Every structure is written in structure tokens, then in C-alpha cells.
Amino acid sequence: MFKKISTVFGATAIILGLMVAAGSAGDCDGKCMELANDLPTMLMVAGTGLAMMIAGVFFILVGQNKR
């Protein structure tokens, strides 16, 4: 049961982390640059997304570990 929960949680974390990292700039195709994030905020949000993806990989590896 733990293996399935860990794998599902890891996959969800990877997907959500990818979506967070992809949307880190916060702009809308250059038409509203005044609403875009500044560089430190963009790097912080992108780093959070990357950390979520790394944690997701960790949980998937733990879930696939055979004991």
C-alpha cells in the first residue's frame, strides 16, 4: 500500500512542479509585462518547482524500492 501511495504522490509532485516551473515568469505573452514577476521572484518560484520535481523523483524511487 505504501508503495502505491508513494508512487502516486511522487508523480503528482513531478507534474505540479513542472507546472510551477513553467509558469514561474508570470507574464502573458509579452502583452502585459507590467504584471510579470521580477527576476528574484521568478527564480524563487522556479526553484520551488524544481525542488518539487526532485522530491517527486525521490518518492517514486522510494516507492519502487523492493525490500
PyMOL Python script that loads the backbone (N, CA, C, O; Angstrom):
from pymol import cmd

cmd.read_pdbstr("""\
ATOM      1  N   MET A   1       0.818  -1.193   0.000  1.00  0.00           N
ATOM      2  CA  MET A   1       0.000   0.000   0.000  1.00  0.00           C
ATOM      3  C   MET A   1       0.862   1.258   0.000  1.00  0.00           C
ATOM      4  O   MET A   1       0.562   2.222  -0.705  1.00  0.00           O
ATOM      5  N   PHE A   2       1.958   1.246   0.810  1.00  0.00           N
ATOM      6  CA  PHE A   2       2.847   2.405   0.867  1.00  0.00           C
ATOM      7  C   PHE A   2       3.513   2.670  -0.479  1.00  0.00           C
ATOM      8  O   PHE A   2       3.728   3.823  -0.854  1.00  0.00           O
ATOM      9  N   LYS A   3       3.835   1.614  -1.196  1.00  0.00           N
ATOM     10  CA  LYS A   3       4.484   1.782  -2.499  1.00  0.00           C
ATOM     11  C   LYS A   3       3.575   2.541  -3.468  1.00  0.00           C
ATOM     12  O   LYS A   3       4.028   3.426  -4.194  1.00  0.00           O
ATOM     13  N   LYS A   4       2.301   2.187  -3.471  1.00  0.00           N
ATOM     14  CA  LYS A   4       1.368   2.842  -4.389  1.00  0.00           C
ATOM     15  C   LYS A   4       1.159   4.305  -4.001  1.00  0.00           C
ATOM     16  O   LYS A   4       1.148   5.179  -4.868  1.00  0.00           O
ATOM     17  N   ILE A   5       0.995   4.576  -2.711  1.00  0.00           N
ATOM     18  CA  ILE A   5       0.806   5.949  -2.251  1.00  0.00           C
ATOM     19  C   ILE A   5       2.037   6.791  -2.564  1.00  0.00           C
ATOM     20  O   ILE A   5       1.912   7.924  -3.028  1.00  0.00           O
ATOM     21  N   SER A   6       3.212   6.249  -2.314  1.00  0.00           N
ATOM     22  CA  SER A   6       4.453   6.971  -2.577  1.00  0.00           C
ATOM     23  C   SER A   6       4.626   7.261  -4.065  1.00  0.00           C
ATOM     24  O   SER A   6       5.047   8.355  -4.439  1.00  0.00           O
ATOM     25  N   THR A   7       4.308   6.303  -4.900  1.00  0.00           N
ATOM     26  CA  THR A   7       4.446   6.491  -6.340  1.00  0.00           C
ATOM     27  C   THR A   7       3.448   7.528  -6.864  1.00  0.00           C
ATOM     28  O   THR A   7       3.806   8.372  -7.685  1.00  0.00           O
ATOM     29  N   VAL A   8       2.207   7.466  -6.396  1.00  0.00           N
ATOM     30  CA  VAL A   8       1.193   8.426  -6.842  1.00  0.00           C
ATOM     31  C   VAL A   8       1.549   9.833  -6.353  1.00  0.00           C
ATOM     32  O   VAL A   8       1.423  10.801  -7.103  1.00  0.00           O
ATOM     33  N   PHE A   9       1.989   9.946  -5.106  1.00  0.00           N
ATOM     34  CA  PHE A   9       2.391  11.251  -4.582  1.00  0.00           C
ATOM     35  C   PHE A   9       3.583  11.807  -5.352  1.00  0.00           C
ATOM     36  O   PHE A   9       3.625  13.000  -5.652  1.00  0.00           O
ATOM     37  N   GLY A  10       4.549  10.954  -5.672  1.00  0.00           N
ATOM     38  CA  GLY A  10       5.716  11.393  -6.435  1.00  0.00           C
ATOM     39  C   GLY A  10       5.347  11.862  -7.831  1.00  0.00           C
ATOM     40  O   GLY A  10       5.858  12.880  -8.298  1.00  0.00           O
ATOM     41  N   ALA A  11       4.473  11.138  -8.497  1.00  0.00           N
ATOM     42  CA  ALA A  11       4.044  11.543  -9.841  1.00  0.00           C
ATOM     43  C   ALA A  11       3.286  12.862  -9.795  1.00  0.00           C
ATOM     44  O   ALA A  11       3.457  13.713 -10.668  1.00  0.00           O
ATOM     45  N   THR A  12       2.455  13.031  -8.782  1.00  0.00           N
ATOM     46  CA  THR A  12       1.717  14.288  -8.631  1.00  0.00           C
ATOM     47  C   THR A  12       2.672  15.445  -8.370  1.00  0.00           C
ATOM     48  O   THR A  12       2.497  16.531  -8.923  1.00  0.00           O
ATOM     49  N   ALA A  13       3.676  15.222  -7.537  1.00  0.00           N
ATOM     50  CA  ALA A  13       4.658  16.273  -7.238  1.00  0.00           C
ATOM     51  C   ALA A  13       5.458  16.652  -8.482  1.00  0.00           C
ATOM     52  O   ALA A  13       5.761  17.828  -8.680  1.00  0.00           O
ATOM     53  N   ILE A  14       5.800  15.688  -9.312  1.00  0.00           N
ATOM     54  CA  ILE A  14       6.535  15.987 -10.543  1.00  0.00           C
ATOM     55  C   ILE A  14       5.678  16.824 -11.486  1.00  0.00           C
ATOM     56  O   ILE A  14       6.151  17.812 -12.048  1.00  0.00           O
ATOM     57  N   ILE A  15       4.438  16.435 -11.658  1.00  0.00           N
ATOM     58  CA  ILE A  15       3.547  17.168 -12.568  1.00  0.00           C
ATOM     59  C   ILE A  15       3.311  18.589 -12.070  1.00  0.00           C
ATOM     60  O   ILE A  15       3.399  19.541 -12.846  1.00  0.00           O
ATOM     61  N   LEU A  16       3.014  18.741 -10.783  1.00  0.00           N
ATOM     62  CA  LEU A  16       2.775  20.071 -10.233  1.00  0.00           C
ATOM     63  C   LEU A  16       4.049  20.922 -10.244  1.00  0.00           C
ATOM     64  O   LEU A  16       3.990  22.125 -10.500  1.00  0.00           O
ATOM     65  N   GLY A  17       5.193  20.301  -9.968  1.00  0.00           N
ATOM     66  CA  GLY A  17       6.457  21.026 -10.025  1.00  0.00           C
ATOM     67  C   GLY A  17       6.775  21.517 -11.423  1.00  0.00           C
ATOM     68  O   GLY A  17       7.307  22.614 -11.593  1.00  0.00           O
ATOM     69  N   LEU A  18       6.454  20.714 -12.424  1.00  0.00           N
ATOM     70  CA  LEU A  18       6.667  21.133 -13.808  1.00  0.00           C
ATOM     71  C   LEU A  18       5.762  22.306 -14.161  1.00  0.00           C
ATOM     72  O   LEU A  18       6.186  23.239 -14.843  1.00  0.00           O
ATOM     73  N   MET A  19       4.513  22.261 -13.696  1.00  0.00           N
ATOM     74  CA  MET A  19       3.599  23.364 -13.974  1.00  0.00           C
ATOM     75  C   MET A  19       4.043  24.640 -13.258  1.00  0.00           C
ATOM     76  O   MET A  19       3.930  25.728 -13.823  1.00  0.00           O
ATOM     77  N   VAL A  20       4.543  24.530 -12.035  1.00  0.00           N
ATOM     78  CA  VAL A  20       5.025  25.700 -11.296  1.00  0.00           C
ATOM     79  C   VAL A  20       6.246  26.287 -11.988  1.00  0.00           C
ATOM     80  O   VAL A  20       6.330  27.503 -12.162  1.00  0.00           O
ATOM     81  N   ALA A  21       7.191  25.446 -12.384  1.00  0.00           N
ATOM     82  CA  ALA A  21       8.402  25.936 -13.041  1.00  0.00           C
ATOM     83  C   ALA A  21       8.088  26.565 -14.396  1.00  0.00           C
ATOM     84  O   ALA A  21       8.717  27.549 -14.785  1.00  0.00           O
ATOM     85  N   ALA A  22       7.128  26.007 -15.108  1.00  0.00           N
ATOM     86  CA  ALA A  22       6.781  26.547 -16.423  1.00  0.00           C
ATOM     87  C   ALA A  22       6.105  27.909 -16.313  1.00  0.00           C
ATOM     88  O   ALA A  22       6.271  28.757 -17.190  1.00  0.00           O
ATOM     89  N   GLY A  23       5.356  28.119 -15.259  1.00  0.00           N
ATOM     90  CA  GLY A  23       4.657  29.383 -15.097  1.00  0.00           C
ATOM     91  C   GLY A  23       5.359  30.363 -14.184  1.00  0.00           C
ATOM     92  O   GLY A  23       4.722  31.272 -13.653  1.00  0.00           O
ATOM     93  N   SER A  24       6.651  30.200 -13.987  1.00  0.00           N
ATOM     94  CA  SER A  24       7.375  31.000 -12.997  1.00  0.00           C
ATOM     95  C   SER A  24       7.514  32.470 -13.385  1.00  0.00           C
ATOM     96  O   SER A  24       7.640  33.314 -12.497  1.00  0.00           O
ATOM     97  N   ALA A  25       7.497  32.803 -14.653  1.00  0.00           N
ATOM     98  CA  ALA A  25       7.671  34.204 -15.052  1.00  0.00           C
ATOM     99  C   ALA A  25       6.417  35.015 -14.768  1.00  0.00           C
ATOM    100  O   ALA A  25       6.511  36.204 -14.461  1.00  0.00           O
ATOM    101  N   GLY A  26       5.264  34.408 -14.862  1.00  0.00           N
ATOM    102  CA  GLY A  26       4.017  35.067 -14.529  1.00  0.00           C
ATOM    103  C   GLY A  26       3.563  36.101 -15.546  1.00  0.00           C
ATOM    104  O   GLY A  26       2.747  36.958 -15.209  1.00  0.00           O
ATOM    105  N   ASP A  27       4.054  36.054 -16.763  1.00  0.00           N
ATOM    106  CA  ASP A  27       3.616  37.022 -17.775  1.00  0.00           C
ATOM    107  C   ASP A  27       2.614  36.374 -18.722  1.00  0.00           C
ATOM    108  O   ASP A  27       2.343  35.177 -18.625  1.00  0.00           O
ATOM    109  N   CYS A  28       2.072  37.162 -19.631  1.00  0.00           N
ATOM    110  CA  CYS A  28       1.101  36.621 -20.579  1.00  0.00           C
ATOM    111  C   CYS A  28       1.504  37.026 -21.997  1.00  0.00           C
ATOM    112  O   CYS A  28       0.908  37.930 -22.584  1.00  0.00           O
ATOM    113  N   ASP A  29       2.494  36.368 -22.529  1.00  0.00           N
ATOM    114  CA  ASP A  29       2.956  36.515 -23.910  1.00  0.00           C
ATOM    115  C   ASP A  29       3.446  37.928 -24.249  1.00  0.00           C
ATOM    116  O   ASP A  29       3.366  38.346 -25.404  1.00  0.00           O
ATOM    117  N   GLY A  30       3.943  38.654 -23.274  1.00  0.00           N
ATOM    118  CA  GLY A  30       4.522  39.963 -23.537  1.00  0.00           C
ATOM    119  C   GLY A  30       3.522  41.089 -23.664  1.00  0.00           C
ATOM    120  O   GLY A  30       3.915  42.241 -23.850  1.00  0.00           O
ATOM    121  N   LYS A  31       2.232  40.786 -23.568  1.00  0.00           N
ATOM    122  CA  LYS A  31       1.221  41.831 -23.718  1.00  0.00           C
ATOM    123  C   LYS A  31       0.954  42.569 -22.411  1.00  0.00           C
ATOM    124  O   LYS A  31       0.349  43.642 -22.415  1.00  0.00           O
ATOM    125  N   CYS A  32       1.396  42.007 -21.307  1.00  0.00           N
ATOM    126  CA  CYS A  32       1.176  42.661 -20.013  1.00  0.00           C
ATOM    127  C   CYS A  32       2.437  42.529 -19.160  1.00  0.00           C
ATOM    128  O   CYS A  32       2.392  41.944 -18.078  1.00  0.00           O
ATOM    129  N   MET A  33       3.532  43.054 -19.626  1.00  0.00           N
ATOM    130  CA  MET A  33       4.805  42.909 -18.931  1.00  0.00           C
ATOM    131  C   MET A  33       4.807  43.589 -17.565  1.00  0.00           C
ATOM    132  O   MET A  33       5.627  43.249 -16.712  1.00  0.00           O
ATOM    133  N   GLU A  34       3.905  44.543 -17.343  1.00  0.00           N
ATOM    134  CA  GLU A  34       3.865  45.191 -16.035  1.00  0.00           C
ATOM    135  C   GLU A  34       3.354  44.238 -14.952  1.00  0.00           C
ATOM    136  O   GLU A  34       3.527  44.508 -13.764  1.00  0.00           O
ATOM    137  N   LEU A  35       2.729  43.132 -15.349  1.00  0.00           N
ATOM    138  CA  LEU A  35       2.245  42.146 -14.393  1.00  0.00           C
ATOM    139  C   LEU A  35       3.216  40.982 -14.202  1.00  0.00           C
ATOM    140  O   LEU A  35       2.964  40.100 -13.381  1.00  0.00           O
ATOM    141  N   ALA A  36       4.308  40.968 -14.939  1.00  0.00           N
ATOM    142  CA  ALA A  36       5.257  39.859 -14.859  1.00  0.00           C
ATOM    143  C   ALA A  36       6.047  39.929 -13.551  1.00  0.00           C
ATOM    144  O   ALA A  36       6.184  40.996 -12.952  1.00  0.00           O
ATOM    145  N   ASN A  37       6.561  38.787 -13.124  1.00  0.00           N
ATOM    146  CA  ASN A  37       7.386  38.730 -11.919  1.00  0.00           C
ATOM    147  C   ASN A  37       8.764  39.317 -12.194  1.00  0.00           C
ATOM    148  O   ASN A  37       9.258  39.264 -13.321  1.00  0.00           O
ATOM    149  N   ASP A  38       9.384  39.880 -11.146  1.00  0.00           N
ATOM    150  CA  ASP A  38      10.769  40.324 -11.292  1.00  0.00           C
ATOM    151  C   ASP A  38      11.683  39.096 -11.186  1.00  0.00           C
ATOM    152  O   ASP A  38      11.226  38.003 -10.851  1.00  0.00           O
ATOM    153  N   LEU A  39      12.964  39.286 -11.471  1.00  0.00           N
ATOM    154  CA  LEU A  39      13.896  38.156 -11.572  1.00  0.00           C
ATOM    155  C   LEU A  39      14.023  37.361 -10.271  1.00  0.00           C
ATOM    156  O   LEU A  39      13.949  36.133 -10.322  1.00  0.00           O
ATOM    157  N   PRO A  40      14.210  37.994  -9.106  1.00  0.00           N
ATOM    158  CA  PRO A  40      14.323  37.176  -7.884  1.00  0.00           C
ATOM    159  C   PRO A  40      13.069  36.351  -7.590  1.00  0.00           C
ATOM    160  O   PRO A  40      13.168  35.210  -7.139  1.00  0.00           O
ATOM    161  N   THR A  41      11.901  36.920  -7.843  1.00  0.00           N
ATOM    162  CA  THR A  41      10.661  36.172  -7.620  1.00  0.00           C
ATOM    163  C   THR A  41      10.552  35.014  -8.599  1.00  0.00           C
ATOM    164  O   THR A  41      10.144  33.917  -8.218  1.00  0.00           O
ATOM    165  N   MET A  42      10.914  35.246  -9.863  1.00  0.00           N
ATOM    166  CA  MET A  42      10.860  34.190 -10.858  1.00  0.00           C
ATOM    167  C   MET A  42      11.807  33.055 -10.495  1.00  0.00           C
ATOM    168  O   MET A  42      11.447  31.885 -10.623  1.00  0.00           O
ATOM    169  N   LEU A  43      13.019  33.386 -10.043  1.00  0.00           N
ATOM    170  CA  LEU A  43      13.978  32.342  -9.671  1.00  0.00           C
ATOM    171  C   LEU A  43      13.508  31.574  -8.437  1.00  0.00           C
ATOM    172  O   LEU A  43      13.727  30.366  -8.346  1.00  0.00           O
ATOM    173  N   MET A  44      12.869  32.252  -7.494  1.00  0.00           N
ATOM    174  CA  MET A  44      12.358  31.578  -6.304  1.00  0.00           C
ATOM    175  C   MET A  44      11.232  30.608  -6.670  1.00  0.00           C
ATOM    176  O   MET A  44      11.198  29.485  -6.169  1.00  0.00           O
ATOM    177  N   VAL A  45      10.322  31.029  -7.530  1.00  0.00           N
ATOM    178  CA  VAL A  45       9.213  30.154  -7.937  1.00  0.00           C
ATOM    179  C   VAL A  45       9.739  28.993  -8.782  1.00  0.00           C
ATOM    180  O   VAL A  45       9.293  27.857  -8.617  1.00  0.00           O
ATOM    181  N   ALA A  46      10.679  29.269  -9.681  1.00  0.00           N
ATOM    182  CA  ALA A  46      11.246  28.193 -10.500  1.00  0.00           C
ATOM    183  C   ALA A  46      12.025  27.207  -9.630  1.00  0.00           C
ATOM    184  O   ALA A  46      11.971  26.001  -9.870  1.00  0.00           O
ATOM    185  N   GLY A  47      12.744  27.701  -8.629  1.00  0.00           N
ATOM    186  CA  GLY A  47      13.463  26.819  -7.709  1.00  0.00           C
ATOM    187  C   GLY A  47      12.524  25.955  -6.891  1.00  0.00           C
ATOM    188  O   GLY A  47      12.823  24.794  -6.613  1.00  0.00           O
ATOM    189  N   THR A  48      11.392  26.516  -6.505  1.00  0.00           N
ATOM    190  CA  THR A  48      10.387  25.734  -5.777  1.00  0.00           C
ATOM    191  C   THR A  48       9.837  24.615  -6.661  1.00  0.00           C
ATOM    192  O   THR A  48       9.651  23.488  -6.203  1.00  0.00           O
ATOM    193  N   GLY A  49       9.581  24.934  -7.927  1.00  0.00           N
ATOM    194  CA  GLY A  49       9.114  23.902  -8.862  1.00  0.00           C
ATOM    195  C   GLY A  49      10.151  22.817  -9.068  1.00  0.00           C
ATOM    196  O   GLY A  49       9.812  21.635  -9.136  1.00  0.00           O
ATOM    197  N   LEU A  50      11.414  23.210  -9.168  1.00  0.00           N
ATOM    198  CA  LEU A  50      12.490  22.231  -9.331  1.00  0.00           C
ATOM    199  C   LEU A  50      12.607  21.348  -8.091  1.00  0.00           C
ATOM    200  O   LEU A  50      12.810  20.139  -8.206  1.00  0.00           O
ATOM    201  N   ALA A  51      12.479  21.945  -6.911  1.00  0.00           N
ATOM    202  CA  ALA A  51      12.535  21.162  -5.673  1.00  0.00           C
ATOM    203  C   ALA A  51      11.370  20.181  -5.594  1.00  0.00           C
ATOM    204  O   ALA A  51      11.535  19.057  -5.119  1.00  0.00           O
ATOM    205  N   MET A  52      10.189  20.602  -6.057  1.00  0.00           N
ATOM    206  CA  MET A  52       9.044  19.694  -6.074  1.00  0.00           C
ATOM    207  C   MET A  52       9.287  18.524  -7.018  1.00  0.00           C
ATOM    208  O   MET A  52       8.928  17.389  -6.704  1.00  0.00           O
ATOM    209  N   MET A  53       9.897  18.794  -8.176  1.00  0.00           N
ATOM    210  CA  MET A  53      10.178  17.714  -9.122  1.00  0.00           C
ATOM    211  C   MET A  53      11.205  16.741  -8.550  1.00  0.00           C
ATOM    212  O   MET A  53      11.059  15.529  -8.703  1.00  0.00           O
ATOM    213  N   ILE A  54      12.238  17.256  -7.895  1.00  0.00           N
ATOM    214  CA  ILE A  54      13.261  16.394  -7.295  1.00  0.00           C
ATOM    215  C   ILE A  54      12.648  15.548  -6.178  1.00  0.00           C
ATOM    216  O   ILE A  54      12.948  14.361  -6.060  1.00  0.00           O
ATOM    217  N   ALA A  55      11.785  16.164  -5.357  1.00  0.00           N
ATOM    218  CA  ALA A  55      11.115  15.406  -4.304  1.00  0.00           C
ATOM    219  C   ALA A  55      10.208  14.331  -4.892  1.00  0.00           C
ATOM    220  O   ALA A  55      10.109  13.234  -4.341  1.00  0.00           O
ATOM    221  N   GLY A  56       9.551  14.636  -5.999  1.00  0.00           N
ATOM    222  CA  GLY A  56       8.714  13.642  -6.659  1.00  0.00           C
ATOM    223  C   GLY A  56       9.506  12.449  -7.149  1.00  0.00           C
ATOM    224  O   GLY A  56       9.071  11.306  -7.010  1.00  0.00           O
ATOM    225  N   VAL A  57      10.670  12.713  -7.722  1.00  0.00           N
ATOM    226  CA  VAL A  57      11.537  11.612  -8.169  1.00  0.00           C
ATOM    227  C   VAL A  57      11.975  10.774  -6.971  1.00  0.00           C
ATOM    228  O   VAL A  57      12.013   9.546  -7.047  1.00  0.00           O
ATOM    229  N   PHE A  58      12.306  11.442  -5.866  1.00  0.00           N
ATOM    230  CA  PHE A  58      12.698  10.719  -4.654  1.00  0.00           C
ATOM    231  C   PHE A  58      11.577   9.804  -4.172  1.00  0.00           C
ATOM    232  O   PHE A  58      11.820   8.645  -3.837  1.00  0.00           O
ATOM    233  N   PHE A  59      10.342  10.325  -4.137  1.00  0.00           N
ATOM    234  CA  PHE A  59       9.228   9.498  -3.675  1.00  0.00           C
ATOM    235  C   PHE A  59       8.947   8.340  -4.617  1.00  0.00           C
ATOM    236  O   PHE A  59       8.585   7.253  -4.167  1.00  0.00           O
ATOM    237  N   ILE A  60       9.106   8.556  -5.909  1.00  0.00           N
ATOM    238  CA  ILE A  60       8.908   7.443  -6.850  1.00  0.00           C
ATOM    239  C   ILE A  60       9.986   6.384  -6.651  1.00  0.00           C
ATOM    240  O   ILE A  60       9.692   5.188  -6.679  1.00  0.00           O
ATOM    241  N   LEU A  61      11.219   6.809  -6.453  1.00  0.00           N
ATOM    242  CA  LEU A  61      12.296   5.834  -6.211  1.00  0.00           C
ATOM    243  C   LEU A  61      12.079   5.083  -4.906  1.00  0.00           C
ATOM    244  O   LEU A  61      12.340   3.881  -4.841  1.00  0.00           O
ATOM    245  N   VAL A  62      11.615   5.754  -3.879  1.00  0.00           N
ATOM    246  CA  VAL A  62      11.325   5.069  -2.617  1.00  0.00           C
ATOM    247  C   VAL A  62      10.184   4.091  -2.805  1.00  0.00           C
ATOM    248  O   VAL A  62      10.215   2.988  -2.260  1.00  0.00           O
ATOM    249  N   GLY A  63       9.175   4.484  -3.572  1.00  0.00           N
ATOM    250  CA  GLY A  63       8.048   3.594  -3.816  1.00  0.00           C
ATOM    251  C   GLY A  63       8.409   2.370  -4.642  1.00  0.00           C
ATOM    252  O   GLY A  63       7.794   1.315  -4.488  1.00  0.00           O
ATOM    253  N   GLN A  64       9.396   2.498  -5.514  1.00  0.00           N
ATOM    254  CA  GLN A  64       9.805   1.384  -6.360  1.00  0.00           C
ATOM    255  C   GLN A  64      10.861   0.504  -5.705  1.00  0.00           C
ATOM    256  O   GLN A  64      11.189  -0.565  -6.217  1.00  0.00           O
ATOM    257  N   ASN A  65      11.393   0.956  -4.569  1.00  0.00           N
ATOM    258  CA  ASN A  65      12.424   0.185  -3.869  1.00  0.00           C
ATOM    259  C   ASN A  65      11.831  -1.130  -3.361  1.00  0.00           C
ATOM    260  O   ASN A  65      10.789  -1.138  -2.706  1.00  0.00           O
ATOM    261  N   LYS A  66      12.501  -2.233  -3.667  1.00  0.00           N
ATOM    262  CA  LYS A  66      11.999  -3.541  -3.265  1.00  0.00           C
ATOM    263  C   LYS A  66      12.747  -4.004  -2.035  1.00  0.00           C
ATOM    264  O   LYS A  66      13.973  -4.112  -2.033  1.00  0.00           O
ATOM    265  N   ARG A  67      11.985  -4.277  -0.988  1.00  0.00           N
ATOM    266  CA  ARG A  67      12.588  -4.794   0.244  1.00  0.00           C
ATOM    267  C   ARG A  67      12.049  -6.150   0.541  1.00  0.00           C
ATOM    268  O   ARG A  67      12.430  -6.762   1.539  1.00  0.00           O
TER     269      ARG A  67
END
""", "prot")
cmd.dss("prot")
cmd.show_as("cartoon", "prot")
cmd.util.cbc("prot")
cmd.orient("prot")
